[in-house]
C-alpha cells in the first residue's frame, strides 16, 4: 500500500504532536507501507522519521531541484526519508515547484493522510479528492484538514453531488491518530484479498 502524508510543515510541534507523529510513523512501518512525504519539516518530517526508524521505505518529494537547494533554499532535512526525489524542471516562481510536487505526490498515493496544515495541505486534499483517493483526515490538530471537512460538508449540503467528482473518492474524517490507525488496519486487511 502506498501512503502519502500531507500536513503542516512550517510550525514548531509540541511534545504531544511529535509523539502522535511517531506513533503513526511506527504503525505505517509495521504494516509495510511505502510512504511519501514532501520531504520537509513539521508533521511530515516526524511521521517520515519514525517510519524510516521502523524500517519503512519513505520517499521525500522535494520541491527543490537538488540536495543543495533542498537544504539551503528550503531549509529541509534528509533524515525523515530514506530516498529523496527532486523536481526536474526549474521554475521562475518557487510555488510552481510546490504545485508540481503536490500533484506528483497525490498520483503516487493509494491512501492520503492529512493533518493540520494551511494552503498547501488544503490544495493536496483537493487534488487527492479529484484523483478519487482514499483520504484520511485527522482533525485533532486543526488547520486545513479541518477546513477541508467543513468545505466538504458545506458543498454536500448544497447538493453538490457531481458524480464526475464524487464517485470513487473515499473520505474518512477521524478525531485522532488512533482512529486513523483503525481505518488503516481495515483498509490494509481489505486490500490483502
Buried (B, 14 or more C-beta within 10 A) or exposed (E): BBBBBBBBBEBEBEEEBBBBBBBBBBBBBEBEBBBBBBBBBBBBBBBBBBBBBBEBBBBBBBBBBBEEBBBEBBEBBBEBBBEBBBBEEEBEEBEBBBBBBBBBBBEBBBBBBBBBBBEBBBBBBBBBBEBBBBBBBBBBBEBBBBBBBEBBEEBEEEEEEEEEEBEEBEBBBBEBBBBBBEBBEEBBEEEEE
